[in-house]
Amino acid sequence: MTIADKLNALINIKTAIKDAIVAKGVAIAESEPFSAYAEKISSISGGAPVTQLLEMDMQSYWLMRGQKKLTVPEGIIEIMSGCFRQMGIEEAVLPSTLVRLRGSVFNGCAKLTTINFPDALELIGTTCFSSCSKLLSVSFGFGSGAQLELSSSVFMACGSLHTAIIGDRVIALPYQCFSDCRELKNLTLPNTLTTLGNSCLASTGLSEFDNLNIETMGNGVFASSLKLVRVNVPNVKKIGNTCFNNCPLLESINIGEYVTELPANFLVTNYLIKQYVVPPLVEKTGSYCFTSVNGLVYLELPAPLNSVTAPLLSNCTKVEALVMRAVVPPTVPQSSMALFVGHNASLLKIYVPDESLDAYKVASGWSAFSSLIKPMSEFVMPVIP
């Protein structure tokens, strides 16, 4: 045997030992000398369990790029941030022992189509699956364990995701959770989920959203959901700004009777809502509440309304009848904007209680439109196309 043969044999032995140690779940960096292997082996023989996967060294990264299936071994409790980021894997199998998926673990895995979510899971970190553009469906939050916390942007920009089924260990969808999942058409939420975070369902493919349990909606929840036709959240109590911004096909919104404030930019850029009756307990409306609602003909505001931030209507050119049920003219906070902007003055009529006609005509913010203000006794319901 030549010296070269002996050296090759030693190299092969070292490689075999390294592979055996790694197979037991103990990481070895490429830079570590052979002399360090004894300590690695002792950690195995000493029974120290490996429960955490760290971000991969570059050699392991390049080796795994060619693998289609990733199987994380049983016993792993936590996978740390960025561990499998941008890998070429198509399927991931997670162990039943897994409790925490930290941030960006599978971020940018553009070929990933299938993954399971263990019942023991209690955390899915920020952007964990963001930009997994071929991921087709997800189902998580089931089992009898602790609450499962979702961090922001978990599934953002998963362009092929069409189905999400969420179990009752989840109580909220966080910021941008499914934002920009344009093929998401099937969404099943549990009775325990009561909060929709900012932009959590923005730019999705949902056509309907019907949920009796939602109580809080953040800003921009459904913004730019271009296929959304119907929303029914009858028990919601608080709604954020721009929730329905740029939902051009939206025909129906039912937000029930518990809301006391309509936010700024409540309904923006819509063509199909022809009439809208604001919920009966609303006391305040934000600025640009109805903007470019180009099919709106009839709008009714309730008796408790006491404050209207200008403009109330902006570029709603087809409105014929605005019915004000409030006996006392709602105050209009000082603003450089008029109460109505871009309206059709020859078409719009503002109907108020007969006994309040004079009060509306001289009230701050309303007086500029005194010629449009009429008593309810003259009200004629416009023809709704």
N, C-alpha and C positions, 0 to 999 in steps of 0.2 A: 504493500500500500504506500503510495507516494505521500509526501507532506501535504500536497494539495488535496488528496483524497481524505486524509485525516482531518484537515481543516473543514472540508465540506461536511464530513460526518458530524463534527462538533457543532457546526452551524445548524444542521438538521436536528440534532438533539436539543439544542437551545430553543429552536422554533417549536419542536414538539412539546417541550416543557411549558413554554409560554402559552401555547394553544390550550394545554390542559388546565393551566391556572385560570386563563380567561374564561374557559368553559365553565369554571366553578363560580363565575361571577365576580372575580377580582380583576380590576383594571390594571394594565401594565402599559405605561407610556413607552413609545419607541426609544426615547432617550435614556431609559433606565438601564443600568448595567446588569450583567448576569448575576453579579454578586448580590443584587437586591432581591433575587428570586426566592431566596431562602425565607426571607421575612414574609413574602407573599404567600408561600406555601404554608407557613406557620399560621397565617390568618385563616387559612382553610381548615387545617387540622385542628386549630383551636376552636373551631365551631363558630367563628364570628360570621353571622349571616350578612349577606349583601342585600340591602333593602333599598338602595338608591342608585339610580343611573345618572351619571353626570354627562355634560356635553362631550361629545366624542373628540378624540384626538384626530388630527388630519389624516393619518394613515387609515384608521378605522373608517373614517368618513368616506374616503375614496374607495375602500373595499366594499362598503355597503351600498354605494351608489348603483351598483349593478344588480342588487338583489330586489326581487319582486315582492317577497313576503317577509315581514318582520314579526318574529314571535318573541315577546318579552317574557322571560321565565317567571314561574310562580315564586312568590316570596318577595318580589319587588313591591315596595309600598309607595315609592315616589320617583317620578321621572323629572329631572331638573330642566330648567329653561333651555330651549334651543337644542335639546338632545338629538333630535332627528330632523332638524330643520333642512328643508330643500332636498331631502333624499328622493330617490327615484322609486321608492317602494309603491306597490299597488294595493297591498293588503297589510293591515296591522292587527295582530292578535295581542290583546292586553290581558294580564293575569287577573285572576279573581281577587288577589290580595291588594291590588292597586288602590290607593287612597287619594293621591294627589298627582295631577298633571300640571306642571308649572307652565309659565308663559312660553308661547312660541314653540312648543315641543315638536309639532308637526307643521309649523308655519311654512307655506310655500312648497309643500309636497304635492307637486302639480299632477302626479300620476295616481295618487291615493284615491281609491274608489270605495274601499270597504274598511270599517273599523268597528270593533265592539266596545261597549262601555260597561265595565264591571259594576255590580251593585254596590260594592264597597266605596266607590268613588265619591269624594266629598269636595273636590275642587277641580275645576277646569280653568286654567290660567289665561291671562290676556293674550289675544291673537293666537291661541293654541292651534287652531285649524284654519286660520286666515289664509286665503288664497290657495286652498286645496281645490283647485279648479275642476277636478273630476270626481270629487266626493259626491255620491248620489243620495244617500239617506243617512239619518242619524236617529238613534233611539237611546235615551239616557234618563237617569233620575228615578229608576225603579228600585224595588227592594225595600227593606224595612230599616235601613241605616239612617244615619244623620242627614241633615239638610245638605243638598248639593249646591255649592256656590258656583255660579258662572261669573267669570270676570269679563271685562269689556272686549268687544270685537272678536268673540270666540270663533264664530263661523263667518266672519265678514268676507265678502267677495268669493264665496264658494259658488262659482258660476253655474255648476251643474246640479247643485243640491235641490231636489224636488220635494223631499219629504222629511219632516222633523216631528218625532213623537217624544213628548216630554212627560216624565213621570211625576208623581206627587211629592217627591223630595225637593222640587224646585219651586221657589215662591216668587221669583222675579226674572224677567229678561233684562240683562244689563245693556248699557250703552253700545249701540251698533252690533248687537248680538248676531243678527242675521242680515245686517245691512248689505245691500248690493248682491243679495242672493236672488238674482232675477228670474230663476226658474222655480223658486220655492212656491209651490201651489197647495201643498198639503201640510197643514200645521195643526197638531193636536196638543192642547195645553191642559194641564191638570186643574182640578178645582182649587188646589192650594195656591195657584199662581194668581196674584192680585195686582202686580205692578209691571207696567211696560216702560222700560227705561228709554232715555233719549235715543231716537233714531234706530230703535232695536229692530223695526220691521220696515225701514225705509228702503225704497228701491227693490222691493220683492215682486214676485209674480202672483201674489195673493189676489183673488177676485172677490172673496168675501171674508169677513171677520165677524164671528158671532160668539160672544162670550159673556156669560152672566156674572163672572167672578171678578172682572177687572175693576179696580177702584181708583187706581192712579195711572195716568198716562203722562209721560215726559214730553219734552220738545221733539217735534219732527217724527213722531212714531211711525206714521205711514207716508211720510213725505216722498214724493216722486215714485209712488207705487202706481205705475201707469195702467195696470189692469184692474185696479180696485174698483168695485162697483157698489158694494154694500158694507156698512159697518154698523153693528148692533152691540153696544156696550151699555145696557140700561142701568147698571148699578155704579157707573163711574162717578167719582166725586171731585176729581181734579184733573184738568187737562192742560198740558203745556202748549207753548207757542208752536205755530206752523205744523200742527199734527197732520193736517190734511192738505198741506201745500203741494200743489202740482199733482193732483189726482184727477186728471181731466175726465175720466169715465165714471166718477163717483156719482151715483144716483140717489143714494139714501144714507143718512146719518141719524142714528138714534142714540143719544147720549143720556137718555132717561130724565129723571126729575130731581137729581141730587146736586147737580152742578150749580154753583152760585156765581161763577165768573167765567165768561168767555174770554179766552186769551187773545193777545195780539196775533194777527194773521191766522185767525181760526180757520177760515176757508179761503184758499187762494188758488186761482187758475183752475176753474171748473166750468164745464159747459152744460151739464145735464141736470143739475139741481134747479128746479123751476120755482119751488116755494119752500120756505123754511120757517118753522115756528120755534123760536128760542125757548129752551126749557123754562118752566114756570117759576123757578126760584132764583134765576139769574139776577144779580144786583149790579153787575158791572161788566162792561165790555172793553177790551183792549183796542189799541190803534190798529187800523187796517183790518178790522175784524172780518169784513167781507170784501175781498179784493179780486177783481177780474173774474167774478162769478157771472159769466157771460149769458147764462140762460135764466138767471134769477128774475122772477116777475113779482113775487109776493114775499114780504118779510114781516114777521110779527115779533114784537118784543114785549116781555111780560110786565105786569103791574109792579113788582118789587124793584125794577130797574131804577137806580138812583145816580149812576155815573156812566157816562159814555166818553171814551177817549177818542178824539178825532184823528183821522177820519173813520167814521163808522162804515160808510160805503165808499169804495174807490174803484172807479172804472166798471161799475155794474150798470151798464147802459140801458138794460131792458126792465129795470125795476119800475113798476107802475104804482104799487101800493106798499107803503111802509106804515104798519099799524103799531101805534104806541099805546100800550095799556096803562102806563103809569099816569096817575092823576097829577102828580107834581112833576114838572119837567126835569128830567135827569140833568145833573150838572155836567158841564163840558169843561174839563180842565184846560187852562190857557194853553194854546198851541198856535203855531204859525199855520197849521193846516185847518181847512174848513171841515165841518162835520160831514159834508158830502163832496166828493171830488170826482170829476169825470162822469157825472150822472146826466141823464137826459131831462132837462128842466121842463120840457114840454110834455113829458110823460109822467114824471114822478109826482105823486101826491102823498102827503104825510097826514095820516088820520089820527086824531087825538080825541080823548074824552070831551064831549061837548062843553062840560063845565070848566075845562082847562084850556079852551081855545085861546083866550086872550093871554093867559099866562105863558103858553108856548110861544106865541107870536112876539113876546117881548123878552123872553129868557135869553141869557147869554149863550151864544153858540147856535141857538135856534132862530133867533130874530133875523139872521141873514137870509133865511129861507121862509119868511113869513107868508109870502105869496103862495107857497106850496102847501101850507098847513090848512087842513080842512077838519070840520067836526065829524065824529063817527056817524052821526045821523045821515051824512051824505055818502057813506061808504058803499061802494059797489065792488064786489069781488071781480077782479080782472079775469079774463079768460086765460087759463093755464094751458099752454100748448101741449 
